[in-house]
């Protein structure tokens, strides 16, 4: 059908096939005889068996590429048809772009070339730069098929994004049918529902980074609560003396959250988070309507210390009401009479019992993480009484988590000896934000 040295449109001389392509599709390395430069020629056969949407995607790819201008997206050159070419039984369409010499990340994986954390971070940064450009166009351009085979590591050590065959140049609109595209393991669930958004490309990038770090395709890794679970595979992939920064792992996990509202919403947010470790900022802002119902958490941090105050509100029980009322009545009597006056104490008890019983109590938990002293310190305060002091070596604690209990999201901090309860907050997003704050600080180097 097509052969090396064959010349198309009297201009593009084919040299060799590139990559693995499906039936009715071919990709060739060719020479542009007008410029004497190497180019990539993608060819699509318009056969009776082909779905009309396949042709529309190919045509859309050509239209979108004409409007793009980014140094790490191969430049559009030409689009043509071969329906009148001699010897062809079917009409063919061709798309010509700059050729990028180098290897795809999939080819490197196939050669069992291990990617270091530093290399994967650099790949993530470069691809995010490309996505920031695409997503900030008007209308936004969604690639919808980011995976190792569509990322080329050029001879200049720059990463190039190729194959815009699944590109979407407009936002999804309710009631409009879209072609379902993407690759299993890399495409998020909403994309298979035909509702791709900018964060869908971020998921695919996150899944690609997991593949590079573990050497295992995301579809072959276990799933945990809808998320790709890759921590065990990381331990298996790297030598015992090599560790991956936990903060980077957490960042990838946020990139590959199944729920859109938990993922980074823009490539710019993901890029800033990767650079500065501000995980909590984008956990909370990914849901635009999120507002804390009560200012329950305060955080002060430096490189050496992280101080957290959690104010948990809840109703008094009867025992607490009696104890607090007794204490306050005696204290009132001592303040005004310098002795315990029975009549004043009883009156004060009734007043405090009545008001305290109707009010909610605010219990504050003070958490201090001190890197210089290797200290975790937890202390609680009810009204003006401090109690429940706990201390632990900071190096013995592990990742925090939360559990839902009695309408509250209780934050827990496990250690080798205990599981510390830091208090509950009413808003789930606040709990998630605080956990990300702690994780980010613990992993700060």
Beta strands, then each sheet from edge to edge (+ up, - down):
strand 1: 7-8
strand 2: 12-17
strand 3: 25-32
strand 4: 37-46
strand 5: 76-81
strand 6: 91-98
strand 7: 102-104
strand 8: 151-154
strand 9: 159-161
strand 10: 223-224
strand 11: 227-228
strand 12: 297-301
strand 13: 305-315
strand 14: 360-370
strand 15: 375-382
strand 16: 385-393
strand 17: 401-405
strand 18: 408-414
strand 19: 419-425
sheet 1: 1+ 2- 3+ 4- 6+ 5-
sheet 2: 7+ 8- 9+
sheet 3: 10+ 11-
sheet 4: 12+ 13- 14+ 15- 16+
sheet 5: 17+ 18- 19+
end
